[in-house]
Amino acid sequence: MRKSYVNNNIKVNQFDALIKITVEMSKYLYPYIREILKSKEDIKENSIIWNDFNKRFIELIKERFNADSMRVKKLLNQSENGEIIIKSLLILSFCISNKGHQKLKNFLYDF
């Protein structure tokens, strides 16, 4: 889904390393992730946090991903991406547990 002119497949050990890095970063960012999820629950009072996050998420997708891909178009569509964003944030928040590496790995394989 990324913008790339070389069609290389990632090796299993590289995939595992990226998952481990992501899990460690999610532990560090957990308070921020929790605040974003909380703001989505109470959208009237905390809409600024959710809107800022959603805006930045879309900017990063446009900047780094191939916008011609159907999966990427679904991420960019604000009427469809809310569920994907929330599910991703929930998975990242669950990554702080002991089995976080495996949870994230399973989520990415199913995506």
C-alpha positions in Angstrom: 0.0 0.0 0.0 3.0 2.3 0.4 4.4 4.5 -2.4 7.2 2.4 -3.7 8.8 1.9 -7.0 10.4 -1.4 -6.0 8.1 -4.3 -5.5 9.9 -6.1 -2.7 8.2 -8.4 -0.2 9.2 -7.9 3.4 11.0 -10.8 5.0 9.4 -12.5 8.1 12.2 -11.4 10.4 11.9 -7.8 9.2 8.1 -8.0 9.7 8.6 -9.3 13.3 11.2 -6.5 14.0 8.7 -3.9 12.8 6.0 -5.3 15.0 8.3 -5.3 18.0 9.2 -1.7 17.4 5.5 -0.8 17.0 4.6 -2.6 20.2 7.3 -0.7 22.1 6.1 2.6 20.6 2.5 1.9 21.5 3.6 1.4 25.1 5.2 4.8 25.0 2.2 6.4 23.3 -0.5 4.7 25.3 -1.6 7.8 27.2 -2.1 9.6 23.9 -3.9 6.7 22.3 -6.2 6.5 25.3 -6.9 10.2 25.0 -7.8 9.9 21.3 -10.1 7.0 22.0 -11.7 8.8 24.9 -12.3 11.9 22.7 -14.1 9.7 20.1 -16.5 8.5 22.9 -17.4 12.1 23.9 -17.2 13.8 20.5 -19.1 17.0 21.6 -16.6 17.9 24.4 -13.4 16.5 22.9 -13.9 16.9 19.2 -10.7 18.9 18.8 -8.5 15.9 19.8 -10.3 13.4 17.5 -10.4 15.9 14.6 -6.7 16.7 14.9 -5.8 13.1 15.0 -8.1 12.2 12.1 -6.7 15.1 10.0 -3.1 14.1 10.7 -3.9 10.4 10.0 -5.3 11.3 6.6 -2.3 13.6 5.8 0.1 10.9 6.6 -1.8 8.3 4.5 -1.8 10.8 1.5 1.9 11.5 1.9 3.2 8.0 2.3 0.8 5.6 0.7 -0.3 4.9 -2.9 -3.5 6.8 -3.2 -4.5 4.7 -6.3 -4.9 1.6 -4.2 -8.5 0.6 -3.2 -7.4 -0.1 0.4 -5.8 3.4 0.7 -8.9 5.0 -0.8 -11.0 3.3 1.9 -8.6 4.8 4.5 -8.9 8.2 3.0 -12.7 8.1 2.9 -13.8 9.8 6.1 -17.2 8.1 6.1 -15.5 4.6 6.1 -12.3 5.1 7.9 -13.6 5.8 11.4 -14.0 2.1 12.2 -10.6 1.2 10.8 -8.9 4.0 12.9 -10.7 3.0 16.1 -9.9 -0.7 15.6 -6.2 0.2 14.9 -6.0 2.4 18.0 -7.6 -0.3 20.1 -5.2 -2.9 18.9 -2.3 -0.5 19.6 -3.7 0.1 23.1 -3.9 -3.7 23.7 -0.3 -4.0 22.6 1.0 -2.9 26.0 0.0 -6.3 27.4 2.3 -9.3 27.6 1.0 -10.8 24.4 0.9 -7.5 22.6 3.4 -8.6 19.9 1.1 -11.6 19.0 -2.1 -9.5 19.0 -0.6 -7.0 16.6 0.8 -9.7 14.4 -2.6 -11.4 14.2 -4.4 -8.1 13.5 -2.0 -7.3 10.6 -2.3 -10.7 9.1 -6.1 -10.4 9.1 -6.0 -6.9 7.6 
